[in-house]
Amino acid sequence: MKIAVDASTPGIDSRDGAEFGAGGYLNAIVPFEDGSRWKCTKALSPPKYQQGQPPFEATGVYECICVKDPSSAQREGQEAVIKAKYQ
């Protein structure tokens, strides 16, 4: 499942020490269209930047845990990997 998010995306929870910018989405809680919410708990790689020509972008890979899933398709506490790409 893909979702395009950034620090200003409605639903991104930037509390709990979430770091945007150089830290990407570390400690952020990311909502998905199915209603599930995942917390990015560990950066698996440093952010990679493309700043040669517009549009500038960065990517990062994070270990995440499910903190909420109203559809019960995932179990809370389940781990996953999320690759985030943002401009």
N, C-alpha and C positions, 0 to 999 in steps of 0.2 A: 504494500500500500504506500502511495506517495502522498506527501502533503508539502505544500510550499509555505514556509513560515519564516518570519523574522521577528526581531525583538518587539515590533509594534503590532504583531498579529493578535487580534482579539483572542483571548483564551490562553495565551502564553502566560504562564505564571512565573514572573521574574523574582518572586520572593525566595526565601530559603537560600540566599547566597548565589542565585543564578548569575552567571557571568556571560555577558554578550561581548561581541567584538573579538578580541584576541582569544578569549576562552570559548568562543562559539556558544553552544547551548549547555555547557556544563552546569548541572544542578537545576536546569529549567524543566518545567513540566509541560509536555507538548501534547495538545489535544488532536485527535484524529476524527475523521468524518463519522466513524462508527460509534463515537461517544467515548472511546477508550482514551485514557490519559497515561502517558509514560514519562517517567523521570529519568533524565540523562545523568547517570551517576559516575561515569568514568570516561575520560577521553581515551580512545584506543589508538589515536594517531594525532599528531599536531595538526592544526588547521593548515590547509594548503590554499594559497592565494594565487589568483590569476589577475594581475594588474597591468598587463601589457597593453590591452586595448579594451574599450567599453564593449559590452557591459562587464564591469569588474565583478568578480565573484570569489567565493571561498567555499571549501568543502571541509567537512569534519566527520569522523566516525566515532560513535559513542555507544557504550554499553548502557542499557536502560532497563528499568523494571516497570512492570505494569502497576499503577497505583489505583486505577479505577477502570472497570469495564462493565457498563450497564447491560450489555447484551450477553454477558457470560461466555463469550467466544474465547477469551483468554482468562487465565486465573491471576488474581492479584498476587504480586510477588514474582510472576514469571519474568524471566530475563530475555532480552532480545538485543539485537544490534540495529542501530539507526544510522544511516548516512544522511547527513544534512548538507544541502547545497543552498547557499544564500547569496543574494546580491546586496 
